[in-house]
Amino acid sequence: MAAQSSLVLLGVFLVLAALGIPLALSIVAAAIAGVLLVAPFDMALFTAAQKMLASLDAFSLLAVPFFILSGVIMNSGGIAIRLVNFAKLIAGRIPGSLTQTNIAGNMLFGCISGSAIAASTSIGGVMIPLQANEGYDREFAAAANIASAPTGMLIPPTTAFIIYALVSGGTSVGALFLGGAVAGSLWGLGLMIVTFIIAKKRGYSVSTPVRPSEAVKIVVEALPSLFLIVLIIGGIVLGVFTAVEASAIAVVYTMVLAFLVHRTVPFARFPSFLLETAEMTGAIMLLLAASAALSFAMAFTGIPAAVTSLILGISDNPYVVLLIINVVLLVVGCFMDIGPAILIFTPILLPIAMKVGMDPVQFGVVLIYNLAIGTITPPVGTGLYVGASIGKVKVERAVVALLPFYVVILAILLLVTYVPSVTMALPRYFGM
């Protein structure tokens, strides 16, 4: 019965999605269709609706709109150039300094704004023309910008981990933030090493030294924005406030920063920020409710248990099982946005990962890492197409230039997957 339900559920979902039906509605319809094989229509419909409403009755969900609003304000707050200047201080004397600055800038701006696309556009839009003017290969510059943009999906604060925490049954957000910060930092560091090697071979220039007085000015201008990361992560880890309280504090802090400190955005734009936040939150909440119906359908028809038996039937070796999970997630990430993928595949794959000894925190980091890779890989990766457009290069040429970056990103994925201490050391140190 589980096999039949799986085929019906998957078939209905794919057909409706192909017809252009909104994703959330496709998921709900597929869930109901799957349950109809083992339950009457009125029971399937009533229970699905009940599960959808119950899934949204969670206080922790308040963190989602607050973090989104904070990111929206930051995206419009004129902080990109401040972070570019700060990143130049960090990476300005390393071979390929402009590309190194692009990578560091994406790491900083991505985690503050919460958007890989915003990072790629804001930082790459500034840095790629500068690199081209200095003789850098444009495909290489675009590839580095594309490859580093998703780091902000791992380095907190990020709503992806909050959604995973809810779907996984209450995994610690603070622990996920710490694990994600390590994985995202390793991703960025790996890209900088690749850039160093390529820049040395091609003889790319380094930036001219910055005078001490200019360096002090750059640091002072960037610190208020950077302090948001310290404030959120530090407050949650030290137990000063919860993730929900941290999200509200982030909104107040970014409002003060944008409207009073930098004064780059008029307060008259605040209603438009609220509208944008409401639209994004509505989409996420609808998908979250739809995923609850899907989780009910899968549990009711025994699909997770069947998938577990199938994968463990191939091998009970933890290394092989985790490799299969990674391959599945990499393929999923190539075709599906990160939000729906978290909602759909967490209930299926998390039990399997736990059966072979993986902690839910480590699995959450591995899940988001895999799906973040999907944003920069063909055929659907939005980050790839946006980055190629920003760099003014053809997508196929950008993919070729991305190959060495893909290698190091995948190598770090294996490290995060097979060495638990990489992501678990900090959460355990802080007792999470």
Buried (B, 14 or more C-beta within 10 A) or exposed (E): EBEEBBEBBEEBBEEBBEEEBBBBEBBBBBBBBBBBBBBEEEEBBEBBBEBBEEBEEEEBBBBBBBBBBBBBBBBBBBBBBBBBBBBBBBBBBBBBBBBBBBBBBBBBBBBBBBBBBBBBBBBBEBBBBBBBEBEBBBBBBBBBBBBBBBBBBBBBBBBBBBBBBBBBEEBBBBBBBBBBBBBBBBBBBBBBEBBBBBBEEEEBEBBEEBEEEEBEEBBEBBEBBBEBBEBBBEBBBEEEBBBBBBBBBBBEBBBEBBBEBBEBBEEEEBEEBEEBBEEBBEBBBBBBBBBBBBBBBBEBBBBBEBBBEEBBEEEEEBEBBBBBBBEBBBEBBBEBBBBBBBBBBBBBBBBBBBBBEBBBBBBBBBBBBBBBBBBBBBEBBBBBBBBBBBBEBEBEBBBEBBEBBBEBBBEBBEBBBBEBEBBBBBBBEBEB
